[in-house]
Amino acid sequence: MNIVDVKLSSDLLNAKVYFRVLDKSNLPNQKIYEKFASMIRYELATSIDLKRIPKLTFMLDTSIENANHIEDLLNLK
């Protein structure tokens, strides 16, 4: 899994973590990501001084697939 982007809300309470995987046929279920988010939040809380640690939501990054789809549509002529 590769983290490609993180979008933080203006109030710093929520963060969307966009990731990519090499093999999409073997994606873990959502509970694994929720557990992973809890572990990362704990590490953030112990290593940086913030009032609140943002809630992390993991999102599969599909930007490459979307770009390829648009390129295919444009090349249909």
C-alpha positions in Angstrom: 0.0 0.0 0.0 1.3 3.5 -0.9 -0.1 6.7 0.6 -0.5 9.2 -2.3 -2.3 12.1 -0.7 -3.9 13.3 2.6 -6.6 15.9 2.6 -7.2 17.5 6.0 -10.4 19.3 6.8 -10.2 23.0 7.7 -11.1 22.2 11.4 -8.4 19.6 11.5 -10.8 17.0 12.8 -11.0 14.7 9.7 -8.4 13.5 7.3 -8.9 11.5 4.1 -5.9 9.3 3.3 -5.7 8.3 -0.3 -3.8 5.2 -1.1 -2.9 2.9 -4.0 -2.3 -0.9 -4.0 -0.4 -2.8 -6.6 -2.8 -5.8 -6.7 -6.4 -4.6 -6.5 -7.7 -8.1 -6.5 -6.4 -8.6 -3.0 -7.8 -5.5 -1.2 -8.3 -5.9 2.6 -11.7 -5.2 4.0 -12.7 -2.0 5.7 -12.1 -3.2 9.2 -8.4 -3.6 8.6 -8.2 0.0 7.5 -10.1 1.1 10.6 -7.7 -0.7 12.8 -4.8 0.7 10.8 -6.3 4.2 11.3 -6.5 3.7 15.1 -2.8 2.6 15.2 -1.7 5.7 13.2 -3.8 8.0 15.3 -2.2 6.6 18.5 1.3 7.1 17.0 0.4 10.7 16.0 -1.0 11.4 19.5 2.2 10.2 21.1 4.6 11.9 18.7 3.1 15.4 18.1 1.4 17.9 20.4 -2.1 18.6 19.1 -5.3 19.2 20.9 -7.1 16.7 18.7 -5.9 14.1 16.4 -7.9 13.9 13.1 -10.1 11.0 12.4 -8.5 9.1 9.5 -10.6 7.7 6.6 -8.8 5.6 4.1 -9.9 6.0 0.4 -8.7 4.0 -2.5 -7.0 6.4 -5.0 -8.5 5.9 -8.5 -7.0 9.0 -10.1 -4.9 7.0 -12.5 -7.8 4.8 -13.6 -10.0 7.9 -14.1 -7.3 9.7 -16.1 -6.8 6.6 -18.3 -10.6 6.4 -18.8 -10.8 10.0 -19.9 -7.8 9.5 -22.2 -9.5 6.5 -23.8 -12.7 8.5 -24.3 -10.7 11.4 -26.0 -8.9 9.0 -28.2 -12.1 7.4 -29.6 -12.5 10.1 -32.3 
